[in-house]
Amino acid sequence: MNVDREKLRTIGFEAIKEFLRKLHILKSLGDYESGKKFFDGYSVVDEEMLKVRELVIANKVPRRINL
């Protein structure tokens, strides 16, 4: 998995903006069924992402304690 940090402020920002706009419209209309279906479609965790999660947890570094 590679992240192009140059695109976060451009393409990534626009994608998140559009997602939140759609979700907000469904929420404002009170359309629970469509909103839940829309959100759940993006929040499904597949096998590949479970493997990524395991790697992230395995390589987790404890927080530094600054006194």
N, CA, C and O atoms as a Tripos MOL2 file, in Angstrom:
@<TRIPOS>MOLECULE
protein
  268   267    67     0     0
PROTEIN
NO_CHARGES

@<TRIPOS>ATOM
      1 N           0.8520   -1.1680    0.0000 N.3       1 MET1
      2 CA          0.0000    0.0000    0.0000 C.3       1 MET1
      3 C           0.8990    1.2320    0.0000 C.2       1 MET1
      4 O           1.7600    1.3890    0.8660 O.2       1 MET1
      5 N           0.6910    2.0820   -0.9610 N.am      2 ASN2
      6 CA          1.4670    3.3120   -1.0790 C.3       2 ASN2
      7 C           0.5270    4.5080   -1.0280 C.2       2 ASN2
      8 O          -0.5720    4.4750   -1.5800 O.2       2 ASN2
      9 N           0.9720    5.5520   -0.3650 N.am      3 VAL3
     10 CA          0.1940    6.7830   -0.2770 C.3       3 VAL3
     11 C           0.9990    7.9010   -0.9280 C.2       3 VAL3
     12 O           2.1280    8.1800   -0.5250 O.2       3 VAL3
     13 N           0.4200    8.5280   -1.9230 N.am      4 ASP4
     14 CA          1.0550    9.6690   -2.5810 C.3       4 ASP4
     15 C           0.6700   10.9170   -1.7910 C.2       4 ASP4
     16 O          -0.4290   11.4460   -1.9530 O.2       4 ASP4
     17 N           1.5640   11.3750   -0.9520 N.am      5 ARG5
     18 CA          1.2760   12.5020   -0.0580 C.3       5 ARG5
     19 C           1.0100   13.8040   -0.8040 C.2       5 ARG5
     20 O           0.3740   14.7100   -0.2660 O.2       5 ARG5
     21 N           1.4920   13.9000   -2.0370 N.am      6 GLU6
     22 CA          1.2530   15.0980   -2.8300 C.3       6 GLU6
     23 C          -0.2200   15.2390   -3.1970 C.2       6 GLU6
     24 O          -0.7030   16.3560   -3.3840 O.2       6 GLU6
     25 N          -0.9340   14.1310   -3.3030 N.am      7 LYS7
     26 CA         -2.3290   14.1620   -3.7210 C.3       7 LYS7
     27 C          -3.3030   14.3080   -2.5450 C.2       7 LYS7
     28 O          -4.5010   14.4880   -2.7620 O.2       7 LYS7
     29 N          -2.8130   14.2340   -1.3180 N.am      8 LEU8
     30 CA         -3.7010   14.3390   -0.1610 C.3       8 LEU8
     31 C          -4.4290   15.6700   -0.1170 C.2       8 LEU8
     32 O          -5.6260   15.7110    0.1650 O.2       8 LEU8
     33 N          -3.7330   16.7460   -0.3890 N.am      9 ARG9
     34 CA         -4.3360   18.0880   -0.3120 C.3       9 ARG9
     35 C          -5.2090   18.4270   -1.5160 C.2       9 ARG9
     36 O          -6.0050   19.3640   -1.4520 O.2       9 ARG9
     37 N          -5.0720   17.6850   -2.6070 N.am     10 THR10
     38 CA         -5.8480   17.9980   -3.8050 C.3      10 THR10
     39 C          -6.9510   16.9680   -4.0190 C.2      10 THR10
     40 O          -8.1110   17.2200   -3.6940 O.2      10 THR10
     41 N          -6.5990   15.8280   -4.5550 N.am     11 ILE11
     42 CA         -7.5870   14.7920   -4.8800 C.3      11 ILE11
     43 C          -8.2210   14.2240   -3.6070 C.2      11 ILE11
     44 O          -9.4330   14.0200   -3.5520 O.2      11 ILE11
     45 N          -7.4020   13.9720   -2.5900 N.am     12 GLY12
     46 CA         -7.9180   13.4200   -1.3350 C.3      12 GLY12
     47 C          -8.9050   14.3570   -0.6620 C.2      12 GLY12
     48 O          -9.9490   13.9170   -0.1800 O.2      12 GLY12
     49 N          -8.5880   15.6380   -0.6250 N.am     13 PHE13
     50 CA         -9.4730   16.6290   -0.0050 C.3      13 PHE13
     51 C         -10.8150   16.6790   -0.7280 C.2      13 PHE13
     52 O         -11.8700   16.7160   -0.0940 O.2      13 PHE13
     53 N         -10.7680   16.6810   -2.0640 N.am     14 GLU14
     54 CA        -12.0150   16.7350   -2.8400 C.3      14 GLU14
     55 C         -12.8520   15.4720   -2.6330 C.2      14 GLU14
     56 O         -14.0780   15.5530   -2.5580 O.2      14 GLU14
     57 N         -12.2100   14.3140   -2.5400 N.am     15 ALA15
     58 CA        -12.9410   13.0580   -2.3420 C.3      15 ALA15
     59 C         -13.6390   13.0400   -0.9820 C.2      15 ALA15
     60 O         -14.7990   12.6400   -0.8870 O.2      15 ALA15
     61 N         -12.9410   13.4690    0.0650 N.am     16 ILE16
     62 CA        -13.5340   13.5120    1.4040 C.3      16 ILE16
     63 C         -14.6530   14.5420    1.4500 C.2      16 ILE16
     64 O         -15.6890   14.3060    2.0720 O.2      16 ILE16
     65 N         -14.4530   15.6800    0.7960 N.am     17 LYS17
     66 CA        -15.4730   16.7250    0.7600 C.3      17 LYS17
     67 C         -16.7520   16.2070    0.1140 C.2      17 LYS17
     68 O         -17.8490   16.4350    0.6260 O.2      17 LYS17
     69 N         -16.6110   15.5120   -1.0050 N.am     18 GLU18
     70 CA        -17.7770   14.9710   -1.7100 C.3      18 GLU18
     71 C         -18.4810   13.8950   -0.8830 C.2      18 GLU18
     72 O         -19.7100   13.8560   -0.8410 O.2      18 GLU18
     73 N         -17.7160   13.0230   -0.2280 N.am     19 PHE19
     74 CA        -18.2850   11.9830    0.6210 C.3      19 PHE19
     75 C         -19.0940   12.5950    1.7640 C.2      19 PHE19
     76 O         -20.2320   12.1910    2.0070 O.2      19 PHE19
     77 N         -18.5130   13.5610    2.4600 N.am     20 LEU20
     78 CA        -19.2040   14.1950    3.5830 C.3      20 LEU20
     79 C         -20.4170   14.9930    3.1220 C.2      20 LEU20
     80 O         -21.4200   15.0610    3.8320 O.2      20 LEU20
     81 N         -20.3370   15.5930    1.9510 N.am     21 ARG21
     82 CA        -21.4810   16.3360    1.4130 C.3      21 ARG21
     83 C         -22.6590   15.3940    1.1740 C.2      21 ARG21
     84 O         -23.7870   15.6960    1.5640 O.2      21 ARG21
     85 N         -22.3970   14.2570    0.5350 N.am     22 LYS22
     86 CA        -23.4610   13.2870    0.2740 C.3      22 LYS22
     87 C         -24.0570   12.7650    1.5760 C.2      22 LYS22
     88 O         -25.2760   12.6550    1.7130 O.2      22 LYS22
     89 N         -23.1840   12.4430    2.5330 N.am     23 LEU23
     90 CA        -23.6480   11.9350    3.8200 C.3      23 LEU23
     91 C         -24.4790   12.9810    4.5540 C.2      23 LEU23
     92 O         -25.4960   12.6470    5.1630 O.2      23 LEU23
     93 N         -24.0630   14.2290    4.5020 N.am     24 HIS24
     94 CA        -24.7940   15.3130    5.1550 C.3      24 HIS24
     95 C         -26.1700   15.5230    4.5190 C.2      24 HIS24
     96 O         -27.1490   15.7720    5.2230 O.2      24 HIS24
     97 N         -26.2420   15.4250    3.2050 N.am     25 ILE25
     98 CA        -27.5360   15.5800    2.5190 C.3      25 ILE25
     99 C         -28.4980   14.4880    2.9630 C.2      25 ILE25
    100 O         -29.6590   14.7660    3.2610 O.2      25 ILE25
    101 N         -28.0210   13.2440    3.0090 N.am     26 LEU26
    102 CA        -28.8870   12.1440    3.4440 C.3      26 LEU26
    103 C         -29.3240   12.3350    4.8950 C.2      26 LEU26
    104 O         -30.4710   12.0590    5.2460 O.2      26 LEU26
    105 N         -28.4030   12.8100    5.7360 N.am     27 LYS27
    106 CA        -28.7320   13.0580    7.1410 C.3      27 LYS27
    107 C         -29.7610   14.1810    7.2530 C.2      27 LYS27
    108 O         -30.7130   14.0750    8.0250 O.2      27 LYS27
    109 N         -29.5760   15.2370    6.4990 N.am     28 SER28
    110 CA        -30.4870   16.3790    6.5620 C.3      28 SER28
    111 C         -31.8850   16.0130    6.0860 C.2      28 SER28
    112 O         -32.8760   16.5440    6.5880 O.2      28 SER28
    113 N         -31.9660   15.1040    5.1160 N.am     29 LEU29
    114 CA        -33.2640   14.6620    4.6240 C.3      29 LEU29
    115 C         -33.9390   13.6740    5.5730 C.2      29 LEU29
    116 O         -35.1360   13.4110    5.4570 O.2      29 LEU29
    117 N         -33.1730   13.1330    6.5020 N.am     30 GLY30
    118 CA        -33.7150   12.1500    7.4270 C.3      30 GLY30
    119 C         -33.8990   10.7940    6.7770 C.2      30 GLY30
    120 O         -34.7000    9.9850    7.2450 O.2      30 GLY30
    121 N         -33.1710   10.5350    5.7060 N.am     31 ASP31
    122 CA        -33.2760    9.2740    4.9740 C.3      31 ASP31
    123 C         -32.3070    8.2670    5.5920 C.2      31 ASP31
    124 O         -31.2040    8.0550    5.0880 O.2      31 ASP31
    125 N         -32.7400    7.6530    6.6910 N.am     32 TYR32
    126 CA        -31.8790    6.7550    7.4480 C.3      32 TYR32
    127 C         -31.4390    5.5520    6.6240 C.2      32 TYR32
    128 O         -30.2630    5.1890    6.6430 O.2      32 TYR32
    129 N         -32.3640    4.9310    5.9030 N.am     33 GLU33
    130 CA        -32.0430    3.7190    5.1530 C.3      33 GLU33
    131 C         -30.9740    3.9720    4.0910 C.2      33 GLU33
    132 O         -30.0160    3.2070    3.9800 O.2      33 GLU33
    133 N         -31.1340    5.0280    3.3220 N.am     34 SER34
    134 CA        -30.1470    5.3520    2.2770 C.3      34 SER34
    135 C         -28.8160    5.7730    2.8920 C.2      34 SER34
    136 O         -27.7540    5.4150    2.3830 O.2      34 SER34
    137 N         -28.8710    6.5330    3.9840 N.am     35 GLY35
    138 CA        -27.6490    6.9660    4.6550 C.3      35 GLY35
    139 C         -26.8720    5.8020    5.2190 C.2      35 GLY35
    140 O         -25.6480    5.7460    5.0950 O.2      35 GLY35
    141 N         -27.5740    4.8720    5.8380 N.am     36 LYS36
    142 CA        -26.9060    3.6940    6.4030 C.3      36 LYS36
    143 C         -26.3030    2.8450    5.2950 C.2      36 LYS36
    144 O         -25.1690    2.3810    5.4180 O.2      36 LYS36
    145 N         -27.0430    2.6370    4.2200 N.am     37 LYS37
    146 CA        -26.5490    1.8450    3.0950 C.3      37 LYS37
    147 C         -25.3130    2.5140    2.4850 C.2      37 LYS37
    148 O         -24.3320    1.8410    2.1700 O.2      37 LYS37
    149 N         -25.3650    3.8330    2.3220 N.am     38 PHE38
    150 CA        -24.2450    4.5940    1.7560 C.3      38 PHE38
    151 C         -23.0030    4.4690    2.6340 C.2      38 PHE38
    152 O         -21.9180    4.1710    2.1350 O.2      38 PHE38
    153 N         -23.1580    4.6960    3.9470 N.am     39 PHE39
    154 CA        -22.0170    4.6680    4.8660 C.3      39 PHE39
    155 C         -21.4720    3.2540    5.0110 C.2      39 PHE39
    156 O         -20.2570    3.0560    4.9990 O.2      39 PHE39
    157 N         -22.3590    2.2620    5.1500 N.am     40 ASP40
    158 CA        -21.9100    0.8810    5.3260 C.3      40 ASP40
    159 C         -21.1600    0.3670    4.0980 C.2      40 ASP40
    160 O         -20.2780   -0.4830    4.2240 O.2      40 ASP40
    161 N         -21.4950    0.8650    2.9350 N.am     41 GLY41
    162 CA        -20.7730    0.4690    1.7310 C.3      41 GLY41
    163 C         -19.3110    0.8630    1.7700 C.2      41 GLY41
    164 O         -18.4690    0.1840    1.1810 O.2      41 GLY41
    165 N         -19.0000    1.9450    2.4530 N.am     42 TYR42
    166 CA        -17.6180    2.4070    2.5590 C.3      42 TYR42
    167 C         -16.9030    1.8920    3.7990 C.2      42 TYR42
    168 O         -15.6810    2.0090    3.8910 O.2      42 TYR42
    169 N         -17.6310    1.3270    4.7520 N.am     43 SER43
    170 CA        -17.0020    0.9080    5.9990 C.3      43 SER43
    171 C         -16.8310   -0.6030    6.1130 C.2      43 SER43
    172 O         -16.5540   -1.1150    7.1990 O.2      43 SER43
    173 N         -16.9920   -1.3190    5.0050 N.am     44 VAL44
    174 CA        -16.7840   -2.7690    5.0130 C.3      44 VAL44
    175 C         -15.2830   -3.0470    5.0710 C.2      44 VAL44
    176 O         -14.4990   -2.4490    4.3330 O.2      44 VAL44
    177 N         -14.8960   -3.9640    5.9590 N.am     45 VAL45
    178 CA        -13.4880   -4.3310    6.1120 C.3      45 VAL45
    179 C         -13.2770   -5.6870    5.4470 C.2      45 VAL45
    180 O         -13.8720   -6.6840    5.8570 O.2      45 VAL45
    181 N         -12.4320   -5.7230    4.4230 N.am     46 ASP46
    182 CA        -12.1730   -6.9790    3.7340 C.3      46 ASP46
    183 C         -10.9090   -7.6490    4.2900 C.2      46 ASP46
    184 O         -10.2620   -7.1180    5.1920 O.2      46 ASP46
    185 N         -10.5750   -8.8010    3.7480 N.am     47 GLU47
    186 CA         -9.4290   -9.5780    4.2290 C.3      47 GLU47
    187 C          -8.1110   -8.8230    4.0730 C.2      47 GLU47
    188 O          -7.2420   -8.9050    4.9410 O.2      47 GLU47
    189 N          -7.9600   -8.0940    2.9790 N.am     48 GLU48
    190 CA         -6.7170   -7.3540    2.7520 C.3      48 GLU48
    191 C          -6.5060   -6.2850    3.8180 C.2      48 GLU48
    192 O          -5.3950   -6.1170    4.3210 O.2      48 GLU48
    193 N          -7.5670   -5.5640    4.1620 N.am     49 MET49
    194 CA         -7.4320   -4.5220    5.1810 C.3      49 MET49
    195 C          -7.2120   -5.1170    6.5680 C.2      49 MET49
    196 O          -6.5620   -4.4910    7.4050 O.2      49 MET49
    197 N          -7.7420   -6.3140    6.8290 N.am     50 LEU50
    198 CA         -7.4620   -6.9790    8.1020 C.3      50 LEU50
    199 C          -5.9790   -7.3310    8.2140 C.2      50 LEU50
    200 O          -5.3980   -7.2390    9.2950 O.2      50 LEU50
    201 N          -5.3690   -7.7340    7.1010 N.am     51 LYS51
    202 CA         -3.9300   -8.0230    7.1000 C.3      51 LYS51
    203 C          -3.1270   -6.7480    7.3530 C.2      51 LYS51
    204 O          -2.1460   -6.7580    8.0970 O.2      51 LYS51
    205 N          -3.5540   -5.6510    6.7250 N.am     52 VAL52
    206 CA         -2.8780   -4.3660    6.9380 C.3      52 VAL52
    207 C          -2.9920   -3.9520    8.3970 C.2      52 VAL52
    208 O          -2.0210   -3.4780    8.9870 O.2      52 VAL52
    209 N          -4.1620   -4.1260    8.9760 N.am     53 ARG53
    210 CA         -4.3760   -3.7820   10.3890 C.3      53 ARG53
    211 C          -3.4550   -4.5920   11.2920 C.2      53 ARG53
    212 O          -2.8620   -4.0460   12.2230 O.2      53 ARG53
    213 N          -3.3290   -5.8950   11.0250 N.am     54 GLU54
    214 CA         -2.4400   -6.7470   11.8180 C.3      54 GLU54
    215 C          -0.9980   -6.2680   11.7370 C.2      54 GLU54
    216 O          -0.2860   -6.2600   12.7410 O.2      54 GLU54
    217 N          -0.5600   -5.8670   10.5340 N.am     55 LEU55
    218 CA          0.8070   -5.3560   10.3730 C.3      55 LEU55
    219 C           1.0150   -4.0590   11.1510 C.2      55 LEU55
    220 O           2.0510   -3.8680   11.7870 O.2      55 LEU55
    221 N           0.0320   -3.1800   11.0960 N.am     56 VAL56
    222 CA          0.1440   -1.9030   11.8030 C.3      56 VAL56
    223 C           0.2290   -2.1400   13.3090 C.2      56 VAL56
    224 O           1.0530   -1.5290   13.9900 O.2      56 VAL56
    225 N          -0.6130   -3.0180   13.8250 N.am     57 ILE57
    226 CA         -0.6020   -3.3000   15.2670 C.3      57 ILE57
    227 C           0.6980   -3.9850   15.6680 C.2      57 ILE57
    228 O           1.2460   -3.6920   16.7310 O.2      57 ILE57
    229 N           1.2010   -4.8960   14.8310 N.am     58 ALA58
    230 CA          2.4490   -5.5980   15.1330 C.3      58 ALA58
    231 C           3.6410   -4.6400   15.1750 C.2      58 ALA58
    232 O           4.5840   -4.8650   15.9340 O.2      58 ALA58
    233 N           3.6110   -3.5830   14.3750 N.am     59 ASN59
    234 CA          4.7330   -2.6320   14.3120 C.3      59 ASN59
    235 C           4.4870   -1.3620   15.1150 C.2      59 ASN59
    236 O           5.2020   -0.3720   14.9570 O.2      59 ASN59
    237 N           3.4840   -1.3940   15.9690 N.am     60 LYS60
    238 CA          3.1230   -0.2120   16.7660 C.3      60 LYS60
    239 C           4.2530    0.1380   17.7400 C.2      60 LYS60
    240 O           4.8190   -0.7330   18.4000 O.2      60 LYS60
    241 N           4.5550    1.3990   17.8080 N.am     61 VAL61
    242 CA          5.5830    1.9140   18.7120 C.3      61 VAL61
    243 C           4.8800    2.6040   19.8740 C.2      61 VAL61
    244 O           3.9690    3.4010   19.6510 O.2      61 VAL61
    245 N           5.2810    2.3150   21.1090 N.am     62 PRO62
    246 CA          4.6290    2.9750   22.2500 C.3      62 PRO62
    247 C           4.8190    4.4850   22.2040 C.2      62 PRO62
    248 O           5.8170    4.9850   21.6860 O.2      62 PRO62
    249 N           3.8580    5.1920   22.7480 N.am     63 ARG63
    250 CA          3.9580    6.6550   22.8000 C.3      63 ARG63
    251 C           5.1010    7.0830   23.6960 C.2      63 ARG63
    252 O           5.4060    6.4400   24.7010 O.2      63 ARG63
    253 N           5.7260    8.1880   23.3070 N.am     64 ARG64
    254 CA          6.7820    8.7530   24.1480 C.3      64 ARG64
    255 C           6.1400    9.4880   25.3090 C.2      64 ARG64
    256 O           5.0720   10.0860   25.1730 O.2      64 ARG64
    257 N           6.7940    9.4340   26.4320 N.am     65 ILE65
    258 CA          6.3260   10.1590   27.6070 C.3      65 ILE65
    259 C           7.2540   11.3480   27.8080 C.2      65 ILE65
    260 O           8.4330   11.1820   28.1200 O.2      65 ILE65
    261 N           6.7170   12.5360   27.6290 N.am     66 ASN66
    262 CA          7.4870   13.7560   27.8280 C.3      66 ASN66
    263 C           7.1170   14.3350   29.1820 C.2      66 ASN66
    264 O           5.9540   14.6370   29.4510 O.2      66 ASN66
    265 N           8.1130   14.4820   30.0160 N.am     67 LEU67
    266 CA          7.8730   15.0490   31.3510 C.3      67 LEU67
    267 C           8.2170   16.4960   31.4150 C.2      67 LEU67
    268 O           8.0730   17.1190   32.4660 O.2      67 LEU67
@<TRIPOS>BOND
     1     1     2 1
     2     2     3 1
     3     3     4 2
     4     3     5 am
     5     5     6 1
     6     6     7 1
     7     7     8 2
     8     7     9 am
     9     9    10 1
    10    10    11 1
    11    11    12 2
    12    11    13 am
    13    13    14 1
    14    14    15 1
    15    15    16 2
    16    15    17 am
    17    17    18 1
    18    18    19 1
    19    19    20 2
    20    19    21 am
    21    21    22 1
    22    22    23 1
    23    23    24 2
    24    23    25 am
    25    25    26 1
    26    26    27 1
    27    27    28 2
    28    27    29 am
    29    29    30 1
    30    30    31 1
    31    31    32 2
    32    31    33 am
    33    33    34 1
    34    34    35 1
    35    35    36 2
    36    35    37 am
    37    37    38 1
    38    38    39 1
    39    39    40 2
    40    39    41 am
    41    41    42 1
    42    42    43 1
    43    43    44 2
    44    43    45 am
    45    45    46 1
    46    46    47 1
    47    47    48 2
    48    47    49 am
    49    49    50 1
    50    50    51 1
    51    51    52 2
    52    51    53 am
    53    53    54 1
    54    54    55 1
    55    55    56 2
    56    55    57 am
    57    57    58 1
    58    58    59 1
    59    59    60 2
    60    59    61 am
    61    61    62 1
    62    62    63 1
    63    63    64 2
    64    63    65 am
    65    65    66 1
    66    66    67 1
    67    67    68 2
    68    67    69 am
    69    69    70 1
    70    70    71 1
    71    71    72 2
    72    71    73 am
    73    73    74 1
    74    74    75 1
    75    75    76 2
    76    75    77 am
    77    77    78 1
    78    78    79 1
    79    79    80 2
    80    79    81 am
    81    81    82 1
    82    82    83 1
    83    83    84 2
    84    83    85 am
    85    85    86 1
    86    86    87 1
    87    87    88 2
    88    87    89 am
    89    89    90 1
    90    90    91 1
    91    91    92 2
    92    91    93 am
    93    93    94 1
    94    94    95 1
    95    95    96 2
    96    95    97 am
    97    97    98 1
    98    98    99 1
    99    99   100 2
   100    99   101 am
   101   101   102 1
   102   102   103 1
   103   103   104 2
   104   103   105 am
   105   105   106 1
   106   106   107 1
   107   107   108 2
   108   107   109 am
   109   109   110 1
   110   110   111 1
   111   111   112 2
   112   111   113 am
   113   113   114 1
   114   114   115 1
   115   115   116 2
   116   115   117 am
   117   117   118 1
   118   118   119 1
   119   119   120 2
   120   119   121 am
   121   121   122 1
   122   122   123 1
   123   123   124 2
   124   123   125 am
   125   125   126 1
   126   126   127 1
   127   127   128 2
   128   127   129 am
   129   129   130 1
   130   130   131 1
   131   131   132 2
   132   131   133 am
   133   133   134 1
   134   134   135 1
   135   135   136 2
   136   135   137 am
   137   137   138 1
   138   138   139 1
   139   139   140 2
   140   139   141 am
   141   141   142 1
   142   142   143 1
   143   143   144 2
   144   143   145 am
   145   145   146 1
   146   146   147 1
   147   147   148 2
   148   147   149 am
   149   149   150 1
   150   150   151 1
   151   151   152 2
   152   151   153 am
   153   153   154 1
   154   154   155 1
   155   155   156 2
   156   155   157 am
   157   157   158 1
   158   158   159 1
   159   159   160 2
   160   159   161 am
   161   161   162 1
   162   162   163 1
   163   163   164 2
   164   163   165 am
   165   165   166 1
   166   166   167 1
   167   167   168 2
   168   167   169 am
   169   169   170 1
   170   170   171 1
   171   171   172 2
   172   171   173 am
   173   173   174 1
   174   174   175 1
   175   175   176 2
   176   175   177 am
   177   177   178 1
   178   178   179 1
   179   179   180 2
   180   179   181 am
   181   181   182 1
   182   182   183 1
   183   183   184 2
   184   183   185 am
   185   185   186 1
   186   186   187 1
   187   187   188 2
   188   187   189 am
   189   189   190 1
   190   190   191 1
   191   191   192 2
   192   191   193 am
   193   193   194 1
   194   194   195 1
   195   195   196 2
   196   195   197 am
   197   197   198 1
   198   198   199 1
   199   199   200 2
   200   199   201 am
   201   201   202 1
   202   202   203 1
   203   203   204 2
   204   203   205 am
   205   205   206 1
   206   206   207 1
   207   207   208 2
   208   207   209 am
   209   209   210 1
   210   210   211 1
   211   211   212 2
   212   211   213 am
   213   213   214 1
   214   214   215 1
   215   215   216 2
   216   215   217 am
   217   217   218 1
   218   218   219 1
   219   219   220 2
   220   219   221 am
   221   221   222 1
   222   222   223 1
   223   223   224 2
   224   223   225 am
   225   225   226 1
   226   226   227 1
   227   227   228 2
   228   227   229 am
   229   229   230 1
   230   230   231 1
   231   231   232 2
   232   231   233 am
   233   233   234 1
   234   234   235 1
   235   235   236 2
   236   235   237 am
   237   237   238 1
   238   238   239 1
   239   239   240 2
   240   239   241 am
   241   241   242 1
   242   242   243 1
   243   243   244 2
   244   243   245 am
   245   245   246 1
   246   246   247 1
   247   247   248 2
   248   247   249 am
   249   249   250 1
   250   250   251 1
   251   251   252 2
   252   251   253 am
   253   253   254 1
   254   254   255 1
   255   255   256 2
   256   255   257 am
   257   257   258 1
   258   258   259 1
   259   259   260 2
   260   259   261 am
   261   261   262 1
   262   262   263 1
   263   263   264 2
   264   263   265 am
   265   265   266 1
   266   266   267 1
   267   267   268 2
@<TRIPOS>SUBSTRUCTURE
     1 MET1         2 RESIDUE 1 A MET
     2 ASN2         6 RESIDUE 1 A ASN
     3 VAL3        10 RESIDUE 1 A VAL
     4 ASP4        14 RESIDUE 1 A ASP
     5 ARG5        18 RESIDUE 1 A ARG
     6 GLU6        22 RESIDUE 1 A GLU
     7 LYS7        26 RESIDUE 1 A LYS
     8 LEU8        30 RESIDUE 1 A LEU
     9 ARG9        34 RESIDUE 1 A ARG
    10 THR10       38 RESIDUE 1 A THR
    11 ILE11       42 RESIDUE 1 A ILE
    12 GLY12       46 RESIDUE 1 A GLY
    13 PHE13       50 RESIDUE 1 A PHE
    14 GLU14       54 RESIDUE 1 A GLU
    15 ALA15       58 RESIDUE 1 A ALA
    16 ILE16       62 RESIDUE 1 A ILE
    17 LYS17       66 RESIDUE 1 A LYS
    18 GLU18       70 RESIDUE 1 A GLU
    19 PHE19       74 RESIDUE 1 A PHE
    20 LEU20       78 RESIDUE 1 A LEU
    21 ARG21       82 RESIDUE 1 A ARG
    22 LYS22       86 RESIDUE 1 A LYS
    23 LEU23       90 RESIDUE 1 A LEU
    24 HIS24       94 RESIDUE 1 A HIS
    25 ILE25       98 RESIDUE 1 A ILE
    26 LEU26      102 RESIDUE 1 A LEU
    27 LYS27      106 RESIDUE 1 A LYS
    28 SER28      110 RESIDUE 1 A SER
    29 LEU29      114 RESIDUE 1 A LEU
    30 GLY30      118 RESIDUE 1 A GLY
    31 ASP31      122 RESIDUE 1 A ASP
    32 TYR32      126 RESIDUE 1 A TYR
    33 GLU33      130 RESIDUE 1 A GLU
    34 SER34      134 RESIDUE 1 A SER
    35 GLY35      138 RESIDUE 1 A GLY
    36 LYS36      142 RESIDUE 1 A LYS
    37 LYS37      146 RESIDUE 1 A LYS
    38 PHE38      150 RESIDUE 1 A PHE
    39 PHE39      154 RESIDUE 1 A PHE
    40 ASP40      158 RESIDUE 1 A ASP
    41 GLY41      162 RESIDUE 1 A GLY
    42 TYR42      166 RESIDUE 1 A TYR
    43 SER43      170 RESIDUE 1 A SER
    44 VAL44      174 RESIDUE 1 A VAL
    45 VAL45      178 RESIDUE 1 A VAL
    46 ASP46      182 RESIDUE 1 A ASP
    47 GLU47      186 RESIDUE 1 A GLU
    48 GLU48      190 RESIDUE 1 A GLU
    49 MET49      194 RESIDUE 1 A MET
    50 LEU50      198 RESIDUE 1 A LEU
    51 LYS51      202 RESIDUE 1 A LYS
    52 VAL52      206 RESIDUE 1 A VAL
    53 ARG53      210 RESIDUE 1 A ARG
    54 GLU54      214 RESIDUE 1 A GLU
    55 LEU55      218 RESIDUE 1 A LEU
    56 VAL56      222 RESIDUE 1 A VAL
    57 ILE57      226 RESIDUE 1 A ILE
    58 ALA58      230 RESIDUE 1 A ALA
    59 ASN59      234 RESIDUE 1 A ASN
    60 LYS60      238 RESIDUE 1 A LYS
    61 VAL61      242 RESIDUE 1 A VAL
    62 PRO62      246 RESIDUE 1 A PRO
    63 ARG63      250 RESIDUE 1 A ARG
    64 ARG64      254 RESIDUE 1 A ARG
    65 ILE65      258 RESIDUE 1 A ILE
    66 ASN66      262 RESIDUE 1 A ASN
    67 LEU67      266 RESIDUE 1 A LEU
